[in-house]
Structures are given as structure tokens and as C-alpha cells.
Amino acid sequence: MTYKSYQEQRLVSRGAFWGKLIIPTLFHNILWAPSKLLVRFFLRLEVETETNLEKLDGPLIIASNHTCWADSFMIASAFHFNAKVFPIHYAVLKKIYYFPLSFPFLWLAGAFPVRRKVGLEKSLKVPIDIIHRGGVVGIFPEGKREWKEGPSRPKRGVAYLAFTTGVKILPVRITLPVKKMTFFGVLLRRYKAKIKIGKPFHLPSKEIKVIEDYNRPANYVMNRIRQL
């Protein structure tokens, strides 16, 4: 292991441990209210839920479709202040996470870095640790924003994470007319966003022999999201 890799590993470990203590008092107490106000001011947000959000607690996986960069803020705004699921830890690409200007905010927000093409075990080591500590991990199974027409194929990570930890998945669907949105349209509150939250569920049991066996469970999760 190189010195740089060692330092990165230490930062990730500290983030996973101290983030659980800092976020509820710092990030959500200071930034939750204004971020929720901004989301609801610029978007006519409607929230519909099939489960009692006040009783939700970790460990938990929150799986959602991915419409835009503000999805994590919209999901957080659907919950009440100081909700038990906070902080929700999201994955961020390594190069963005360690960028000097974004690192402090992302660390305080409970985010964690991921690397591509290193295998599921290595890339999801941190979120597995977070869940084992009783935390909540937010994931966008498609791995990218919905820019193209039609559904995109989900990544295997959500299935691997659920099978490895054995925790429930909370499906969330965000409906937002991203392609039609303009800057001035947002300022004039012309667009309506809807968040539909389903009931937590466990993945059906399945024998995993090869990595391709995660494809079907990942599709199952994505279908539960799209059916909301």
C-alpha cells in the first residue's frame, strides 16, 4: 500500500466514524432547514409516502432513481427535522470527494468516496461498515442521472450491499421534468417535483455463485422503485 493510499484510507475511516457524530448536530441542525426551504421554494414539491417516516431508523439502504444533482437534498427534505435516518451517507466519485473545495462539505455531509472498476468488495467496503454501525446509506442503483429516454440498467452494487448486510431497502421515486427545466423556470417556480416513498423490503433470497447473479436482484430493486 502506498503512502497516499494509506492516508486516503485513514480519511475514509475517520469520516465513517466521526461523521456519525458530527452530522446530526452540525450539518442537519445548521443546513437542513435552509436546504429544505430552498428546495420547496424553487420546486413545488409534493411528498407521498406508504410508510411512517418518523419510525424509520438505521441500519437501512435508501434506493432512489437519479434525476439531478439535487436528489439527495430533495430526499432529505421529505423527512422531518432530526429524523432517525439522518445522516444519509451517499457515494461520491473519488476525484470529486477529495477535491479541496468539496471535501470539507462532503465529509460533513457524511458522503464517502468510491472508485470505479476495483470490484464490489473494495468499492463498497465503507458503506458496508456504515450499515454495520447502524447507519443509513443512500444509493442510486442506476449509477447515473436519467438523461436518456427509457429506463437504464441498474448497477450490481445495490444488490451486493443488501445481500452482504442483510438490511431492508427503502424505495424512493423522484419525478422531475429535468429535460424541460430552465434556469428562469426554476426561479419562477414553474416546475413540480414529486417524491414517492414506498415500504421497506428485503431482497428475495438468492444463491450467489458468480458476480452476474447480482443482476437480477438489482433489477428487482429498480423495478420496485419504478412501480411507485
matplotlib code that plots the C-alpha trace (Angstrom):
import matplotlib.pyplot as plt

x = [0.0, 1.4, 1.6, -1.1, -3.5, -2.8, -3.7, -6.9, -7.9, -7.4, -9.5, -12.3, -12.2, -12.3, -15.2, -17.2, -16.7, -16.8, -19.4, -21.9, -21.3, -20.9, -23.7, -26.7, -25.5, -23.7, -24.9, -28.6, -29.1, -27.4, -28.0, -31.2, -33.6, -32.2, -31.7, -35.3, -36.5, -34.6, -35.9, -39.5, -39.1, -37.8, -39.8, -43.4, -42.6, -45.1, -44.3, -46.3, -45.3, -46.5, -44.6, -44.3, -41.1, -40.9, -40.3, -37.7, -34.2, -30.9, -29.5, -31.2, -30.5, -32.4, -32.5, -33.8, -33.8, -31.5, -32.9, -30.4, -27.7, -30.3, -31.8, -30.1, -31.4, -34.9, -34.9, -33.7, -36.4, -39.0, -38.1, -38.7, -36.0, -33.6, -35.1, -33.7, -32.4, -30.0, -27.3, -27.9, -24.5, -24.1, -21.3, -19.2, -16.6, -13.1, -11.8, -14.8, -14.7, -11.0, -11.2, -10.1, -13.1, -15.7, -14.0, -15.0, -18.6, -18.9, -17.2, -19.6, -22.5, -21.5, -20.5, -17.9, -15.6, -15.9, -13.6, -14.7, -13.5, -12.0, -14.6, -17.7, -15.9, -13.4, -15.7, -18.5, -16.3, -17.1, -20.9, -21.0, -19.1, -21.5, -24.5, -22.9, -22.6, -26.3, -26.1, -28.2, -26.7, -28.4, -27.8, -28.8, -28.8, -28.6, -25.3, -26.0, -28.7, -31.6, -30.7, -31.6, -35.1, -36.2, -35.0, -31.3, -29.8, -29.1, -25.6, -25.0, -23.9, -27.3, -27.9, -24.4, -24.9, -28.3, -27.2, -23.9, -25.6, -29.0, -30.8, -34.0, -34.2, -36.5, -37.5, -37.9, -39.0, -38.4, -40.5, -39.0, -39.2, -35.5, -35.3, -37.9, -36.5, -34.8, -32.9, -35.7, -38.4, -36.9, -36.7, -40.4, -41.4, -42.9, -42.0, -43.5, -41.4, -42.9, -41.3, -42.9, -41.6, -42.6, -42.4, -39.0, -38.4, -35.8, -34.5, -35.8, -33.2, -31.0, -27.9, -24.9, -22.3, -20.9, -21.0, -23.6, -26.0, -26.5, -28.0, -31.5, -31.8, -30.6, -33.3, -35.8, -34.8, -35.1, -38.5, -39.8, -38.7, -40.3, -43.5, -44.1]
y = [0.0, 3.4, 6.3, 8.2, 5.2, 4.8, 8.4, 8.1, 5.0, 6.9, 9.8, 7.4, 5.6, 8.8, 10.1, 6.9, 7.2, 10.9, 11.6, 9.7, 12.1, 15.4, 15.3, 15.2, 18.3, 20.2, 19.5, 18.8, 21.3, 24.1, 23.2, 21.1, 23.9, 26.3, 23.4, 22.3, 25.9, 26.3, 23.0, 23.8, 27.4, 26.7, 23.5, 22.8, 19.7, 17.0, 14.1, 10.9, 8.0, 4.5, 4.2, 6.1, 8.2, 9.1, 5.4, 4.7, 4.1, 2.6, 0.3, 0.9, 1.3, 4.1, 3.4, 6.0, 6.8, 9.7, 12.7, 15.5, 16.7, 17.9, 14.5, 13.9, 17.3, 16.5, 13.1, 14.7, 17.4, 14.6, 13.8, 15.8, 17.7, 15.5, 12.3, 9.0, 8.1, 11.1, 11.3, 9.6, 8.7, 8.9, 7.7, 10.3, 9.7, 9.7, 12.6, 14.8, 13.7, 14.6, 17.9, 20.5, 22.8, 20.0, 17.7, 19.5, 19.8, 16.2, 14.9, 16.8, 15.6, 12.0, 11.2, 8.6, 8.2, 5.3, 4.1, 2.5, -0.8, -2.0, -4.7, -4.6, -5.7, -2.8, -0.1, -0.8, -1.5, 1.9, 1.7, -1.8, -0.6, 2.3, 0.0, -2.4, 0.6, 1.1, 3.9, 4.7, 4.6, 6.3, 4.8, 5.5, 2.0, 3.3, 4.9, 8.0, 10.6, 9.9, 11.9, 9.3, 8.2, 4.9, 3.1, 2.5, -0.8, -0.7, -1.5, -4.6, -2.6, -2.2, -5.9, -6.7, -4.1, -5.6, -9.2, -8.5, -6.6, -8.2, -4.9, -3.6, -1.3, 1.8, 2.5, 6.2, 7.5, 11.1, 12.6, 15.8, 17.2, 17.8, 18.0, 20.7, 22.8, 26.1, 28.4, 31.1, 28.5, 27.3, 30.9, 31.3, 28.0, 26.6, 23.0, 20.4, 17.7, 14.6, 12.2, 8.8, 6.7, 3.0, 0.4, -1.1, -4.6, -7.3, -8.8, -12.3, -14.9, -16.0, -18.1, -16.1, -18.1, -15.5, -11.8, -11.8, -13.3, -9.8, -8.5, -9.9, -8.7, -5.3, -5.2, -6.2, -3.2, -0.9, -2.2, -1.6, 2.0, 2.4, 0.9, 3.6]
z = [0.0, -1.0, 1.5, -0.5, -0.3, 3.4, 4.0, 1.9, 3.9, 7.2, 6.0, 5.0, 8.3, 10.2, 8.1, 8.7, 12.4, 13.2, 10.6, 12.6, 15.5, 13.7, 11.1, 13.4, 15.3, 12.7, 9.2, 9.8, 12.6, 10.6, 6.9, 6.9, 7.4, 4.7, 2.2, 2.7, 2.3, -0.9, -2.4, -1.5, -2.6, -6.1, -6.7, -5.9, -4.0, -3.2, -0.9, -0.8, 1.5, 2.2, 5.4, 8.7, 8.2, 11.9, 12.8, 10.2, 11.6, 10.6, 9.5, 6.2, 2.5, 0.7, -3.0, -5.5, -9.1, -10.1, -11.8, -11.0, -8.6, -6.1, -5.5, -2.1, -0.9, -2.1, -0.3, 2.9, 2.7, 2.7, 6.3, 9.4, 11.3, 13.2, 11.7, 12.9, 9.4, 9.4, 8.3, 5.0, 3.6, -0.2, -2.5, -4.4, -7.0, -5.5, -7.7, -6.6, -2.9, -2.5, -4.4, -1.8, -2.2, -1.9, 0.6, 3.8, 2.8, 1.6, 4.7, 7.0, 4.8, 5.6, 2.0, 1.2, -1.8, -4.3, -7.1, -10.3, -11.6, -8.4, -7.6, -5.5, -2.3, -2.4, -3.7, -1.1, 1.9, 3.5, 3.1, 4.5, 7.5, 7.9, 7.8, 10.3, 12.6, 12.4, 9.8, 6.6, 3.1, 0.1, -3.3, -6.9, -8.4, -12.0, -11.1, -13.3, -13.9, -16.1, -19.2, -21.8, -22.7, -21.2, -18.1, -17.7, -16.4, -12.6, -11.3, -9.2, -6.1, -4.6, -4.6, -3.3, -0.5, 0.5, 0.5, 2.3, 5.1, 5.2, 5.8, 4.3, 1.3, 1.3, -2.3, -3.4, -6.7, -7.7, -10.6, -12.0, -15.6, -15.8, -19.6, -19.8, -16.9, -17.5, -15.1, -15.2, -15.0, -11.7, -10.4, -11.3, -9.6, -12.8, -12.1, -9.8, -8.2, -6.6, -4.1, -3.6, -0.8, -0.6, 2.1, 3.2, 1.9, 2.0, -1.3, -2.0, -1.1, -3.9, -4.2, -5.4, -7.2, -9.7, -9.8, -12.6, -10.1, -8.7, -11.9, -11.3, -7.7, -8.8, -11.5, -8.8, -6.7, -9.7, -10.6, -7.1, -7.4, -10.9, -9.7, -7.1]

ax = plt.figure().add_subplot(projection="3d")
ax.plot(x, y, z, "-o")
ax.set_aspect("equal")
plt.show()
